[in-house]
Amino acid sequence: MPIERLQAFYRTWYQPDNAVLVVAGDFDPGTTLQVINEAFGAIPRPQRELPRFYTAEPAQDGERSVTVRRVGEAAFVAVAYHAPAGRHPDSAAMTVLGQILGHSPTGRHLDTGEISLFVAGDFAGAEGRDPTRLKE
């Protein structure tokens, strides 16, 4: 990928109001917020607005299949199903189910000696997106 494209992506999407900071553990909220504000509070908010998502997913009117053949001994099969939108009441349950099925090393695994099957789940929904931009 050309460096110009990477730089353009960075200039478009990397800005303080599009960042997420996660703090975990045993900490004092007041002190922690003060440290965060001292470290990041002086960064000015850009005047530009982030681009809006404009892609509409096409109707799911039938099965789709892709076969990729490569040299190697490990076979891989993936099956995907359409999931509800991020604001749908079932999206939280789908996220939990994805963690139960797909979290390594605790995901579901079956090994019969002849075939090894790892059931993985991932709800690739709209977590992390601006909820005002999501549609049912």
N, C-alpha and C positions, 0 to 999 in steps of 0.2 A: 504494500500500500504506500503510495507517495506521502512523504512527510507533510506536504501541504494539506492533504485531506485530514490527517490526524490533527494538525494545528487548527484547521477550520472547525473540526468537531469540538476540540477543547475550547476554543473561543466562543462557540455557540452554547455549550451545555455546562461548562464548569464555571460556576459563579456561586457566591455565598448563599443566595436565596434558593438555590437548587441543590443544596447539600444536606446531608443527614449526619448528625453526630450521635453516637450511641455511648452512653456511660453506664457501666455495670459494676456491681459490687457494693460494698458497704462504704457509703460516702455521705458527707453532709451536703444536702441540696443547696443551701445558701452559699457555702464556700465554693462548691463546684460551679454553680452558675456564675459566681464572681470571676473565677479563673477562666471560664469559657468566654465570658464577656470581655475580659482583658485580652485574651488571645485572639478573638475573632470579631469583637464588636467594632473595631476601628476600620474594618474592611468595608469600603463603600459598596452599596448596592448598585449594580450596573443600571444604566438608564434604559437599556434595551429590554424587550420582552422576549421570553422563550417562545419558539415556534409552537403553534398549536398542532395537535395530532389531527390529521385530516383523513387518514386512511380508514375506510369502512370495510369491514370484513365481508367478503361475498357470501351469498347464501350457501349453506352446507347441504347441497341437494344430492349427495351421493358419496359413495366410497371413493377414496383416493389411495393410490398405492405407488410406492417408489421402491425399486430394487437397485441396490448398489453392489456390484461384484468387485471384490478385491482379492489379492493374493493374501493368504493367511489361513490359520486353522480355527480361529474363533468366529463362530456365527453369532450374529446379533439380530434380534427382532424387536421392533418397537411398535406398540399399538397406542394410538392416541384417540381420545374422545373429546368432543366439544364440551367446554366447561362454561358455567355461568359467568356473567360479567362481575367485575369487582364489587359493585354495589348491590348485587343480588344477595338475598338473605342466606343462601347456601354457600357463599364464597368462603366464609370463615371455616365452615365444616370441611370444605374441600381442601383448604390449606392445611388443616390438622391431619386429614387423611393422607395428604401428600407427604407430610413429615413422618407419619407412622409407617407408610409403605416404603418410602425412599430414603430415609435418613440412614446413612452409613455409620457404623456397622450394624445398626439395629433393624434395618429393613428386612422384609421377608425374603428368605432364601431357602431353596429346595435343591438338594443334591442327591440324585439317585445312583450316582456312579457312572451312568451312561449319559445323563443330561444334567446340567447345572442350570437352575432357573432362579434368577433374582428378580423379584417383583419390585419395581420401583414406581413410585408415584410422585408427581410434581404438578402442582396446580400453577400453571404459568399464566396466571391471571393478571390483574392490574394492580397488584400490591405496589405501593410506592409511587403511584401516579397521583396527580392532583385530582381529588375526588370530584371537583366541579367539572372536570373534563371527561368523566366516565359516563357511559350511557348504559341503561339496562339491557 
